[in-house]
Amino acid sequence: MSKLLGDQSPLIAIPIESLFSSIIAHELAHALLFQMRNGAGETIAEDEYVAYAMQYLSLTAPERESLLRAMPGQESYVTRDMLNDFFLTMSPITFGSWAWRHFEKQEDGCGFISGIVSGEIDFTLDAASRCLNPPECTINR
């Protein structure tokens, strides 16, 4: 698999069958989101958050941990304002691991995803900047 991904890719930390299955889960999440909302979300980051969360969820716990250990620059605590289009564009693979780290900390992951689908949870940079004033912040759930 290193021929396909390169020796430095964190993705070589999991079996290729698991990687391909997780990519299918990721892409199915995109398709379902598009269908549920009758189109794309307001930001690419919110769609990718859901897709990466479902991709990581599709892995076994040991596979997930192997993949996360292989990731560069891991943050143990990820805030919602770190999950935006800028960071997604700079490093999609890091964004994916951050999305998982954030998702796994949610008390109600399904509720958080529902909030993204409904538009209640906003992934725009403007929404993140409102969190400088906590009483107005509803996105760091």
N, C-alpha and C positions, 0 to 999 in steps of 0.2 A: 504494500500500500504506500510505502514511502516514495516509490517511483511516481505515483499519481499525485501525492500531496506534498512531497518534499520532506526531508529528514527533520526539519524544524517545526513542522505543523503539529499543534497540539492534538489534532484529530487522529493522529496515528496511535494515540493512547488507548483507543477502543477498537474492538473488532470491526472489520469492514462491513459485515452484515448488519451490525448494530448501527453503524454510521449511516448506511443507506436507509435503514428503517426509520431512523430519526429524521433524516432529510425528508422522507415521505410524510411523516407527522408534521414537520414544519410547513411543507407546501400545502397539505390538507388544511392546516389552520388558516393559511392565507385564503384559500378557496372558501372556507366556511365563513370567515369574517366578511369577505366581499359579498357573499350571498346574504348574510344576516343584515348587513347595512345597506344593501343595494348600491355598493360602490366602495371606494377606498376610504380610509379614515382621514382625519385632518392632517396627521403627520405620518411619515414612514415609520418613525420610531414606535408609535403605538401598535401598528400592524406587526412589526418585527418583534416587539416585546411579547405579544401573544404567541407568535410563531416559534420564537426561541424557547419560551416557557414550555410549550407543548413538545418541542423537540427534546429538551432535557428531561421532561417528565416521561417520555417514551423509553428512556434508557433505564437499565437496572441501576440500583443505588451504587454498586461497585463501579460500573461503567461511568456513571456521572461523576463520582469522586475522582476516578482516574483522569477523566477529561479536565475537570476543574484544577486538579493538581498540576497538569501540564500547561495550563494557561499562563501566559506572562502577565505580570502586573495585576495580580488578583487583589481585589478589595474585599475584606471580610464584611464590611458594612456598606451597602449601596443605597443611596437615597434616590428618590424618584427624580429629582432634578438632574441627576447624572445620566438619566435615560432620555436622551434627546437626539434629534437628527444629526447634530454636529458630531457627537461621540460615535453614533452609528456609522456615519460616513468615514470617520477617521480609522475606526477599527471594528468592523462588523463582528468578528469573532469574540473580541473583548466585550462588546455590547451584549452579545448573546449570553456570555457567562454572567455579566452583571444583571441582565434580565432575570436569569434563573435565581441568582442570589437574592434579588429583591422579591421575586415571586414566592420563593420558599419561605420567606419570613412573614408573608401575609397570613393573618388569622383565617381569612376567608378568600382563598385564591380564586374560587369560582365567582365570588362577588366582585372581586377586583377586576377580573376579566369582563364581567357583565357591565361594570362601570365604564370600561374602555369601549365596549361595543355600543353602549347607550350614549356615549359622549360626555357622561358625567365626569369622567377622569380625563383630564386634559394633558397632553404630552407636549404642548408648545413651549418654546423657550419663554414666552411671555408669562405663561402659567407658572413656570418654575421661578421666575423672578418675583412673583407675588408671594412666594414662600418666605421672602425676607421679612414679611409682616405676618407672623403665624396665625393671628385670628382670621385672616382672609385665606389661609392656605388649606385647600382641601385635597391636594394632590399627593402628599407624602404618606398616604395610607399604606 
